[in-house]
Amino acid sequence: MERKLWQRLPAILFWGSALPILCSVFARLTAPAVRDHAHDKALLLFDYTMAGAVVLHWTLVATVAIACWIVIVMKGPVQMADPYPLQDRDRPASPPPAG
């Protein structure tokens, strides 16, 4: 699971950054041509909110990336064990007596 998430992190980072920026640009483009002080203040607050959302998203993605990296390093490379033929595969040995 962590390898799939690791591969998706660049797309998650891009779209999570692009969407708030596009919202801010859209708000600026759809704003009326003649604005008063209150409207400018509201747009500026919205820009700061979107910038905060982008920075928060970056920190969350960095945290998930660190967690994925730790899990990948701790698991290590995939290893196959050598086959070990069982002597009594057809007739399992009887369990030892209790006691």
C-alpha positions in Angstrom: 0.0 0.0 0.0 2.8 2.4 0.9 4.5 2.0 -2.5 1.2 2.8 -4.4 0.7 5.8 -2.2 4.4 6.8 -2.7 3.9 6.7 -6.5 0.7 8.9 -6.3 2.2 11.6 -4.0 3.4 13.8 -6.9 -0.1 13.9 -8.4 -1.6 14.5 -5.0 0.9 17.3 -4.4 0.2 18.9 -7.7 -3.6 18.8 -7.6 -3.8 19.7 -4.0 -1.7 22.8 -4.8 -3.4 23.7 -8.1 -7.0 23.6 -6.9 -6.7 26.3 -4.2 -4.6 28.5 -6.5 -7.2 28.1 -9.3 -10.0 29.0 -6.9 -8.1 32.2 -5.9 -7.5 33.1 -9.6 -11.1 32.4 -10.4 -12.2 34.7 -7.5 -10.0 37.4 -8.9 -11.2 37.0 -12.4 -14.9 37.0 -11.5 -14.6 40.0 -9.2 -16.4 43.1 -10.4 -14.3 45.8 -12.2 -15.3 48.5 -9.7 -14.6 47.3 -6.1 -14.9 49.0 -2.8 -12.6 48.6 0.2 -14.6 45.8 1.8 -14.6 43.7 -1.4 -10.8 44.1 -1.8 -10.4 43.1 1.9 -12.6 40.0 1.3 -10.5 39.0 -1.8 -7.3 39.4 0.1 -8.6 37.3 3.0 -9.7 34.6 0.5 -6.2 34.7 -1.1 -4.6 34.3 2.4 -6.9 31.4 3.1 -6.0 29.6 -0.1 -2.3 30.2 0.6 -2.8 28.7 4.0 -4.6 25.7 2.5 -1.7 25.1 0.1 0.9 25.3 2.8 -1.2 22.9 5.0 -1.5 20.5 2.1 2.3 20.6 1.5 2.9 19.7 5.2 0.4 16.9 5.1 1.9 15.5 1.9 5.4 15.8 3.4 4.3 13.9 6.5 2.7 11.1 4.5 5.9 10.9 2.3 8.1 10.6 5.4 5.8 7.8 6.8 5.8 6.0 3.4 9.6 6.2 3.2 10.0 4.9 6.7 7.7 1.9 6.0 9.5 1.2 2.7 12.9 1.3 4.4 11.8 -0.8 7.3 10.3 -3.5 5.1 13.4 -3.7 2.9 13.7 -5.4 -0.4 11.5 -8.4 -1.2 13.3 -11.7 -0.6 12.3 -15.2 -1.5 13.1 -18.0 0.9 14.9 -21.1 -0.4 12.6 -24.1 -0.8 12.9 -26.6 2.0 11.6 -30.1 1.2 9.7 -31.7 4.0 10.6 -35.2 4.7 7.2 -36.3 6.0 5.1 -34.3 3.6 2.8 -37.2 2.7 2.7 -38.8 6.2 3.0 -36.1 8.9 4.7 -37.3 12.0 2.5 -37.9 15.1 2.7 -35.2 17.7 4.8 -36.0 20.7 2.9 -37.2 23.8 1.9 -34.6 26.3 3.5 -34.4 29.6 
